[in-house]
C-alpha cells in the first residue's frame, strides 16, 4: 500500500492547518503539495490558530450551527448579512435574522 492509512478525520480551519504544516516544516522538508498548502493558508487564513479554536467554540454555542459550518464561517469570514446568507443557502433550514446577527456579532469580535 502506498501512503498512510487515514485513521481519523476532523474538519479544521485554515489557521489550524497552517499551524500543523508549520510544525511539520520544523521536522523536515515539506512536499510540493504541503508547500502549496502552506502558501495558501498564509495567504487566506484570517486568524491565529488559537483564535480560530476559540471562535469555533463560541460559534458552536449558537443553536443549529455544526462544527463544519463554524469552520466554514471562520475560513470565509463574512462581513455582512448578505454574505452570511449565501453561506447558508445550501442548508435545509432557514437561519433566523436573530441567529445571523448573533453569528456576525461573534465574528466581529475576532475581526482585525
Steps between C-alpha positions, in 0.01 A plus 500: 500500500630844409458785747353500844168367618252764617400422856314817596335785314391828658441836332750772593531865406760640264679651801523160669621341176768767472612427856520125431701546182739743669563240773558238228743737325716513815528119486631492144453603143144543377363333190392709202133469602576594860690810384206602280262448790721701734512791254122483456436501875740791552318697234141427601485420873367798689567395860758329715438133574418581865247765399348261245453230766344751741272632226383147410402446863308829511322432172397152616304665783258629235215256445492318165869557416712191441877480530534484121292817461699678772827414322354621171399830663850546640666431167265724301452764773187668356475875559126556472161327502494449123832315500388299802170402336690374194690255719175351630312480168590134455363400841163335548395752762470877520708692752303771674619859470562493875737203467673659200555817703642292786742332260613836360543632854725210595701533178537876553667438837784323316514723194826694464 
